[in-house]
């Protein structure tokens, strides 16, 4: 399986705090890759560096074998990476359909003049964007909520809507930041099925998640961060037996040898 993402020696400091220290990892095409670790381990910082929300101090990131331009989030999106947020960031006073259409507009080609004149090409493009947005709402299981305002959706449906909006950009990598946060068991099970379907349809998935049970049951490989350093990267079976990982989560000391 070829590499999609290569993170090489990435470091980031916030004042006196070393949030990331020489972190390297790889994500392969077509896999579900989990990123876990205790609170304050650096997971969100690495996520934000990868998606252009935070600028790294050192290191490099390759995407599809090329250096990834992470100077701004829209450059990252244009390269083929879409993300969701731990704290849901929807357009609360727009409908579910409109939220997804916003994500889809990145592929629009009409330009400002066409939008102002509402010419035939613009109307055709807008209809295509609407159809694709409707398809994505159906894909994530909330087609019946298309005309509801985002703020009126249930918490679980808002999470699904955010995924639909991210998928509207046609990403190669879908980066999910705590997608199961606040979900009950039924919603989490539905989320797992959705993520498996996204991956089966050809989109690689990066998952940050505190629900270790979900990660271990869903991911092909897992990386573990602790105090800004990568302490493990392997299959879930091997990671859960790793002494350094056990120590990080349980606060125990690792015995030499």
WOKABEL-V887673 format. One record per residue. N is the residue number from 1. SS is DSSP state (h for helix, s for strand, l for the rest). PHI is phi as a letter, one per 40 degrees, with the letter a starting at -180 (NA if undefined). PSI is psi in degrees with one decimal (999 if undefined). Layout:
BEGIN
N/SS/PHI/PSI, N/SS/PHI/PSI
END
This chain:
BEGIN
1/l/NA/123.9, 2/l/c/161.2, 3/s/c/136.8, 4/s/b/-44.2, 5/s/b/133.9, 6/s/b/113.6, 7/s/c/121.6, 8/s/b/109.6, 9/s/f/41.6, 10/s/c/130.8, 11/s/b/149.5, 12/s/a/129.2, 13/s/b/137.7, 14/s/b/99.8, 15/l/g/-120.8, 16/l/c/3.7, 17/s/b/123.9, 18/s/c/94.4, 19/s/c/-36.7, 20/s/b/136.8, 21/s/b/99.7, 22/s/f/50.9, 23/s/c/129.1, 24/s/b/138.2, 25/s/a/165.5, 26/s/b/143.1, 27/s/b/128.1, 28/s/c/151.8, 29/l/d/133.7, 30/l/g/11.7, 31/l/b/163.7, 32/s/b/116.9, 33/s/b/125.7, 34/s/b/143.6, 35/s/b/114.8, 36/s/b/173.3, 37/l/i/162.2, 38/l/c/167.6, 39/l/d/136.3, 40/l/g/11.7, 41/l/c/-18.6, 42/l/h/6.4, 43/h/c/-52.0, 44/h/c/-35.7, 45/h/c/-45.0, 46/h/c/-41.2, 47/h/d/-44.6, 48/h/c/-33.9, 49/h/c/-45.1, 50/h/c/-35.1, 51/l/b/11.5, 52/l/g/9.3, 53/l/c/-27.4, 54/l/b/140.2, 55/l/c/130.0, 56/l/c/158.2, 57/l/c/-30.7, 58/s/a/163.9, 59/s/g/-179.6, 60/s/a/159.2, 61/s/b/126.9, 62/s/b/139.5, 63/s/b/116.6, 64/l/g/30.0, 65/l/g/-0.1, 66/s/b/150.8, 67/s/d/131.1, 68/l/c/126.9, 69/l/c/104.8, 70/l/b/22.6, 71/l/c/-30.9, 72/l/a/152.4, 73/h/d/-35.7, 74/h/c/-27.6, 75/h/c/-38.7, 76/h/c/-42.7, 77/h/c/-43.1, 78/h/c/-29.8, 79/h/c/-22.1, 80/l/h/23.7, 81/s/b/127.0, 82/s/b/150.9, 83/s/b/160.2, 84/l/b/174.3, 85/l/b/150.5, 86/l/d/-44.9, 87/l/c/113.8, 88/l/d/130.6, 89/l/b/77.1, 90/l/b/164.5, 91/l/c/96.7, 92/l/d/-34.2, 93/l/c/15.2, 94/l/b/155.4, 95/s/c/166.2, 96/h/d/-43.4, 97/h/c/-43.9, 98/h/c/-37.3, 99/h/d/-43.7, 100/h/c/-36.5, 101/h/c/-35.3, 102/h/d/-45.1, 103/h/c/-35.3, 104/h/c/-22.5, 105/h/c/-13.3, 106/h/d/-26.0, 107/h/c/2.9, 108/l/c/147.2, 109/l/b/1.2, 110/l/c/-41.3, 111/h/g/173.2, 112/h/c/-43.9, 113/h/c/-44.3, 114/h/c/-37.2, 115/h/c/-38.0, 116/h/c/-40.3, 117/h/c/-16.6, 118/l/f/48.2, 119/l/c/179.5, 120/h/c/-41.6, 121/h/c/-41.0, 122/h/c/-44.5, 123/h/c/-37.7, 124/h/c/-43.5, 125/h/c/-42.4, 126/h/c/-38.1, 127/h/c/-38.8, 128/h/c/-40.1, 129/h/c/-41.9, 130/h/c/-43.4, 131/h/c/-43.6, 132/h/c/-37.6, 133/h/c/-40.4, 134/h/c/-40.3, 135/h/c/-41.2, 136/h/c/-35.4, 137/h/c/-39.2, 138/h/c/-40.3, 139/h/d/-42.1, 140/h/c/-1.2, 141/l/g/20.7, 142/l/b/34.3, 143/h/d/-31.1, 144/h/c/-6.6, 145/h/b/10.7, 146/l/d/-39.7, 147/l/c/5.1, 148/l/c/145.1, 149/s/c/143.5, 150/h/d/-35.7, 151/h/c/-15.5, 152/h/c/-3.5, 153/l/c/154.5, 154/l/c/162.6, 155/h/d/-46.4, 156/h/c/-38.9, 157/h/c/-32.6, 158/h/c/-39.7, 159/h/c/-42.7, 160/h/c/-38.8, 161/h/c/-40.7, 162/h/c/-37.3, 163/h/c/-42.0, 164/h/c/-42.9, 165/h/c/-39.8, 166/h/c/-42.4, 167/h/c/-23.3, 168/l/c/-21.4, 169/l/c/-1.4, 170/l/f/57.6, 171/l/c/156.2, 172/l/c/-30.0, 173/s/b/124.4, 174/s/b/115.8, 175/s/b/117.5, 176/s/b/119.8, 177/s/b/104.3, 178/l/f/53.2, 179/l/c/-22.7, 180/l/c/0.5, 181/l/d/127.0, 182/l/g/0.7, 183/l/c/148.6, 184/l/c/178.5, 185/h/c/-40.5, 186/h/c/-44.3, 187/h/c/-37.8, 188/h/c/-40.9, 189/h/c/-41.0, 190/h/c/-38.2, 191/h/c/-42.7, 192/h/c/-43.9, 193/h/c/-40.3, 194/h/c/-45.9, 195/h/c/-41.4, 196/h/c/-39.5, 197/h/c/-40.8, 198/h/d/-45.9, 199/h/c/-41.6, 200/h/c/-26.2, 201/l/c/10.2, 202/l/h/5.5, 203/l/b/125.0, 204/s/c/144.5, 205/s/b/131.4, 206/s/b/127.2, 207/s/b/118.2, 208/s/c/128.6, 209/l/a/134.9, 210/l/c/-20.1, 211/l/c/89.9, 212/h/c/-34.4, 213/h/c/-42.8, 214/h/c/-46.6, 215/h/c/-47.5, 216/h/c/-27.6, 217/h/c/-12.5, 218/h/b/-36.5, 219/l/c/147.7, 220/l/c/-40.9, 221/s/b/157.3, 222/s/b/137.5, 223/s/b/145.1, 224/s/b/127.3, 225/s/b/148.0, 226/s/a/122.6, 227/l/f/40.7, 228/l/g/2.5, 229/s/b/145.2, 230/s/c/123.7, 231/s/b/-10.8, 232/s/a/150.6, 233/s/a/109.1, 234/s/a/-170.8, 235/l/c/155.5, 236/h/d/-39.5, 237/h/c/-43.0, 238/h/c/-36.9, 239/h/c/-41.4, 240/l/c/-16.6, 241/l/c/-2.1, 242/l/c/127.9, 243/h/c/-38.8, 244/h/c/-35.6, 245/h/c/-44.4, 246/h/d/-42.5, 247/h/c/-40.9, 248/h/c/-39.1, 249/h/c/-32.7, 250/h/b/-10.5, 251/l/g/22.5, 252/l/c/160.4, 253/l/c/142.5, 254/l/c/126.1, 255/l/c/135.2, 256/l/c/135.9, 257/l/g/999
END
